[in-house]
Amino acid sequence: MKHNNHKDQITSLKRIEGQVRGVQSMINEGKYCIDILNQIKAVKNAVITVEGSILKSHLKACLKESLNEKESFDGKVEEIMKLLKR
């Protein structure tokens, strides 16, 4: 099975990395807790967006490819269910 290329997510991940560094700076500077929490919430939402994009790509490609083989499809569904339960 060919795996999707997710390099289009690198820009978003670098932005998230910068946001996390910003949160660290805010903590080091003793910024207001609510401001820090707002930035952490923004980081979480950005990560969720990247996660959703990669999951959508997986469903459209990998899962779709497995539809022709019942055992493969069932395995992919179980794999996704395990992931979502974490």
Backbone as a printed PyTorch tensor [residue, N CA C, xyz], in Angstrom:
tensor([[[  0.8370,  -1.1740,   0.0000],
         [  0.0000,   0.0000,   0.0000],
         [  0.8890,   1.2470,   0.0000]],

        [[  0.5340,   2.1990,  -0.8580],
         [  1.2650,   3.4500,  -0.9470],
         [  0.7260,   4.4070,   0.1270]],

        [[  1.6230,   5.0280,   0.8560],
         [  1.2150,   5.9630,   1.9080],
         [  1.1450,   7.3780,   1.3590]],

        [[  0.2030,   8.1320,   1.8750],
         [  0.0360,   9.5200,   1.4510],
         [  1.2300,  10.3640,   1.8590]],

        [[  1.4460,  11.4140,   1.1030],
         [  2.4790,  12.3800,   1.4180],
         [  1.7910,  13.5330,   2.1610]],

        [[  2.2530,  13.8350,   3.3360],
         [  1.6340,  14.8760,   4.1480],
         [  2.5380,  16.0990,   4.2870]],

        [[  3.4290,  16.2790,   3.3280],
         [  4.3700,  17.3990,   3.4100],
         [  3.6650,  18.7460,   3.3920]],

        [[  2.4340,  18.7760,   2.8890],
         [  1.6810,  20.0300,   2.8860],
         [  1.3380,  20.4840,   4.3040]],

        [[  1.5260,  19.6260,   5.2800],
         [  1.2420,  19.9700,   6.6750],
         [  2.4580,  20.5770,   7.3830]],

        [[  3.6110,  20.5450,   6.7340],
         [  4.8380,  21.0390,   7.3590],
         [  4.7130,  22.5170,   7.7430]],

        [[  4.1270,  23.3260,   6.8600],
         [  3.9660,  24.7470,   7.1660],
         [  3.1370,  24.9410,   8.4280]],

        [[  2.0480,  24.2010,   8.5290],
         [  1.1980,  24.3020,   9.7220],
         [  1.9490,  23.8410,  10.9620]],

        [[  2.7110,  22.7730,  10.8290],
         [  3.4660,  22.2560,  11.9830],
         [  4.5440,  23.2390,  12.4270]],

        [[  5.1600,  23.9120,  11.4790],
         [  6.1670,  24.9290,  11.8390],
         [  5.5050,  26.1070,  12.5470]],

        [[  4.3020,  26.4750,  12.1000],
         [  3.5540,  27.5460,  12.7610],
         [  3.2230,  27.1260,  14.1910]],

        [[  2.8050,  25.8750,  14.3590],
         [  2.4880,  25.3490,  15.6960],
         [  3.7370,  25.3750,  16.5750]],

        [[  4.8480,  24.9760,  15.9910],
         [  6.1220,  24.9970,  16.7240],
         [  6.4100,  26.4150,  17.2300]],

        [[  6.1840,  27.4100,  16.3790],
         [  6.3830,  28.8010,  16.7800],
         [  5.4210,  29.2170,  17.8840]],

        [[  4.1800,  28.7380,  17.7830],
         [  3.1950,  29.0470,  18.8250],
         [  3.6230,  28.4660,  20.1720]],

        [[  4.1500,  27.2430,  20.1460],
         [  4.5970,  26.6050,  21.3920],
         [  5.7640,  27.3910,  21.9820]],

        [[  6.6870,  27.8290,  21.1350],
         [  7.7960,  28.6550,  21.6360],
         [  7.2490,  29.9570,  22.2350]],

        [[  6.2060,  30.5040,  21.6020],
         [  5.5760,  31.7090,  22.1330],
         [  4.9780,  31.4780,  23.5150]],

        [[  4.3560,  30.3290,  23.7090],
         [  3.7970,  29.9820,  25.0220],
         [  4.9200,  29.8870,  26.0530]],

        [[  6.0280,  29.2690,  25.6650],
         [  7.1730,  29.1710,  26.5810],
         [  7.6620,  30.5570,  26.9770]],

        [[  7.7360,  31.4540,  26.0000],
         [  8.1690,  32.8310,  26.2820],
         [  7.1940,  33.5240,  27.2200]],

        [[  5.9060,  33.3180,  26.9720],
         [  4.9000,  33.9310,  27.8300],
         [  5.0520,  33.4590,  29.2740]],

        [[  5.3210,  32.1630,  29.4340],
         [  5.5070,  31.6180,  30.7880],
         [  6.7630,  32.2080,  31.4180]],

        [[  7.8530,  32.2590,  30.6490],
         [  9.1130,  32.8280,  31.1630],
         [  8.9590,  34.2930,  31.5370]],

        [[  8.0980,  35.0070,  30.8220],
         [  7.8850,  36.4370,  31.0760],
         [  6.8290,  36.6840,  32.1440]],

        [[  6.2070,  35.6190,  32.6260],
         [  5.2120,  35.7540,  33.6840],
         [  3.9220,  36.4080,  33.2150]],

        [[  3.5240,  36.1300,  31.9880],
         [  2.2840,  36.7020,  31.4400],
         [  1.0640,  36.1780,  32.1880]],

        [[ -0.0420,  36.8660,  31.9880],
         [ -1.3110,  36.5440,  32.6380],
         [ -1.7750,  35.1390,  32.2310]],

        [[ -2.2360,  34.3770,  33.2180],
         [ -2.6210,  32.9730,  33.0040],
         [ -3.6340,  32.7990,  31.8720]],

        [[ -4.6270,  33.6510,  31.8200],
         [ -5.6640,  33.5220,  30.7920],
         [ -5.0660,  33.7330,  29.4050]],

        [[ -4.1320,  34.6480,  29.2840],
         [ -3.4670,  34.8690,  27.9940],
         [ -2.6830,  33.6280,  27.5730]],

        [[ -2.0000,  33.0240,  28.5230],
         [ -1.2490,  31.7860,  28.2420],
         [ -2.2180,  30.6830,  27.8320]],

        [[ -3.3010,  30.5460,  28.5800],
         [ -4.2870,  29.5090,  28.2680],
         [ -4.9170,  29.7240,  26.8970]],

        [[ -5.1570,  30.9660,  26.5150],
         [ -5.6840,  31.2510,  25.1770],
         [ -4.7080,  30.7920,  24.0950]],

        [[ -3.4330,  31.0240,  24.3240],
         [ -2.4280,  30.5860,  23.3480],
         [ -2.3390,  29.0570,  23.2990]],

        [[ -2.4330,  28.4170,  24.4450],
         [ -2.4140,  26.9470,  24.4880],
         [ -3.6220,  26.3980,  23.7380]],

        [[ -4.7720,  27.0290,  23.9150],
         [ -5.9870,  26.6100,  23.1980],
         [ -5.7830,  26.7460,  21.6910]],

        [[ -5.1330,  27.8170,  21.2570],
         [ -4.8470,  28.0160,  19.8350],
         [ -3.9290,  26.9180,  19.3070]],

        [[ -2.9450,  26.5300,  20.1090],
         [ -2.0350,  25.4400,  19.7170],
         [ -2.8160,  24.1370,  19.5800]],

        [[ -3.6540,  23.8400,  20.5640],
         [ -4.4530,  22.6070,  20.5180],
         [ -5.3340,  22.5760,  19.2800]],

        [[ -5.9870,  23.6910,  18.9840],
         [ -6.8630,  23.7390,  17.8160],
         [ -6.0850,  23.5680,  16.5230]],

        [[ -4.9020,  24.1410,  16.4600],
         [ -4.0680,  23.9990,  15.2680],
         [ -3.6370,  22.5370,  15.0820]],

        [[ -3.2820,  21.8730,  16.1640],
         [ -2.9020,  20.4560,  16.0900],
         [ -4.0990,  19.6160,  15.6470]],

        [[ -5.2730,  19.9260,  16.1730],
         [ -6.4890,  19.2010,  15.7900],
         [ -6.7750,  19.3840,  14.3020]],

        [[ -6.5250,  20.5750,  13.7870],
         [ -6.7340,  20.8310,  12.3630],
         [ -5.7920,  19.9790,  11.5100]],

        [[ -4.5260,  19.9070,  11.8970],
         [ -3.5600,  19.0650,  11.1680],
         [ -3.9740,  17.6000,  11.2710]],

        [[ -4.3540,  17.1740,  12.4630],
         [ -4.8010,  15.7960,  12.6670],
         [ -5.9870,  15.4790,  11.7580]],

        [[ -6.9480,  16.3810,  11.7020],
         [ -8.1310,  16.1730,  10.8700],
         [ -7.7890,  16.0720,   9.4020]],

        [[ -6.8670,  16.8860,   8.9670],
         [ -6.4520,  16.8590,   7.5640],
         [ -5.7880,  15.5300,   7.2090]],

        [[ -4.9220,  15.0540,   8.0830],
         [ -4.2370,  13.7810,   7.8330],
         [ -5.2280,  12.6220,   7.9140]],

        [[ -6.1450,  12.6670,   8.8560],
         [ -7.1690,  11.6180,   8.9620],
         [ -8.0490,  11.6020,   7.7140]],

        [[ -8.4640,  12.7640,   7.2610],
         [ -9.2890,  12.8450,   6.0480],
         [ -8.5560,  12.2460,   4.8570]],

        [[ -7.2960,  12.5640,   4.7350],
         [ -6.4790,  12.0190,   3.6460],
         [ -6.3970,  10.5010,   3.7490]],

        [[ -6.2340,  10.0120,   4.9700],
         [ -6.1590,   8.5630,   5.1980],
         [ -7.4710,   7.8950,   4.7950]],

        [[ -8.5780,   8.4810,   5.2120],
         [ -9.8780,   7.8960,   4.8830],
         [-10.1190,   7.8940,   3.3760]],

        [[ -9.7490,   8.9700,   2.7180],
         [-10.0010,   9.0840,   1.2780],
         [ -9.1000,   8.1640,   0.4500]],

        [[ -7.9190,   7.8920,   0.9510],
         [ -6.9750,   7.0920,   0.1640],
         [ -6.8250,   5.6760,   0.7160]],

        [[ -6.2630,   5.5570,   1.8890],
         [ -5.9410,   4.2400,   2.4510],
         [ -7.1860,   3.3980,   2.7060]],

        [[ -8.1800,   3.9940,   3.3240],
         [ -9.3980,   3.2390,   3.6300],
         [-10.1350,   2.8970,   2.3370]],

        [[-10.2180,   3.8430,   1.4490],
         [-10.8820,   3.6190,   0.1660],
         [-10.2180,   2.4730,  -0.5990]],

        [[ -8.8880,   2.4420,  -0.5590],
         [ -8.1300,   1.3920,  -1.2480],
         [ -8.4470,   0.0100,  -0.6750]],

        [[ -8.7420,  -0.0400,   0.6260],
         [ -8.9880,  -1.3270,   1.2770],
         [-10.4220,  -1.8360,   1.0860]],

        [[-11.2890,  -1.0500,   0.4610],
         [-12.6840,  -1.4570,   0.2910],
         [-12.8460,  -2.7340,  -0.5260]],

        [[-11.9090,  -3.0270,  -1.3810],
         [-11.9870,  -4.2140,  -2.2300],
         [-11.7020,  -5.5060,  -1.4770]],

        [[-11.0710,  -5.4040,  -0.3120],
         [-10.7190,  -6.5940,   0.4670],
         [-11.3340,  -6.4690,   1.8600]],

        [[-12.3170,  -7.3100,   2.1630],
         [-13.0440,  -7.2000,   3.4290],
         [-12.1200,  -7.2540,   4.6450]],

        [[-11.1800,  -8.1950,   4.6680],
         [-10.2890,  -8.3000,   5.8280],
         [ -9.4540,  -7.0410,   5.9860]],

        [[ -8.9670,  -6.5290,   4.8800],
         [ -8.1620,  -5.3120,   4.9210],
         [ -9.0000,  -4.1340,   5.4060]],

        [[-10.2220,  -4.0300,   4.8970],
         [-11.1180,  -2.9440,   5.2980],
         [-11.4260,  -3.0230,   6.7880]],

        [[-11.7840,  -4.2010,   7.2670],
         [-12.0990,  -4.3780,   8.6870],
         [-10.8980,  -3.9990,   9.5560]],

        [[ -9.7120,  -4.3770,   9.1170],
         [ -8.4960,  -4.0260,   9.8500],
         [ -8.2800,  -2.5270,   9.9030]],

        [[ -8.5480,  -1.8500,   8.7930],
         [ -8.3960,  -0.3920,   8.7450],
         [ -9.4060,   0.2930,   9.6620]],

        [[-10.6320,  -0.2090,   9.6730],
         [-11.6560,   0.3640,  10.5500],
         [-11.2320,   0.1980,  12.0100]],

        [[-10.7510,  -0.9780,  12.3720],
         [-10.3010,  -1.2180,  13.7440],
         [ -9.1310,  -0.3030,  14.1010]],

        [[ -8.2420,  -0.1260,  13.1610],
         [ -7.0900,   0.7480,  13.3560],
         [ -7.5500,   2.1860,  13.6700]],

        [[ -8.5210,   2.6580,  12.9250],
         [ -9.0500,   4.0050,  13.1420],
         [ -9.7770,   4.0990,  14.4770]],

        [[-10.5550,   3.0750,  14.8010],
         [-11.2940,   3.0870,  16.0650],
         [-10.3220,   3.1420,  17.2620]],

        [[ -9.2440,   2.3790,  17.1970],
         [ -8.2330,   2.3990,  18.2540],
         [ -7.6570,   3.8040,  18.4020]],

        [[ -7.3580,   4.4010,  17.2650],
         [ -6.7850,   5.7440,  17.2630],
         [ -7.7380,   6.7470,  17.9090]],

        [[ -9.0010,   6.6790,  17.5440],
         [ -9.9800,   7.6450,  18.0580],
         [-10.2710,   7.4570,  19.5460]],

        [[-10.0420,   6.2610,  20.0640],
         [-10.2880,   5.9950,  21.4940],
         [ -9.1770,   6.5220,  22.3760]],

        [[ -8.0340,   6.8500,  21.8110],
         [ -6.9010,   7.3380,  22.6210],
         [ -7.1670,   8.7220,  23.1490]]])
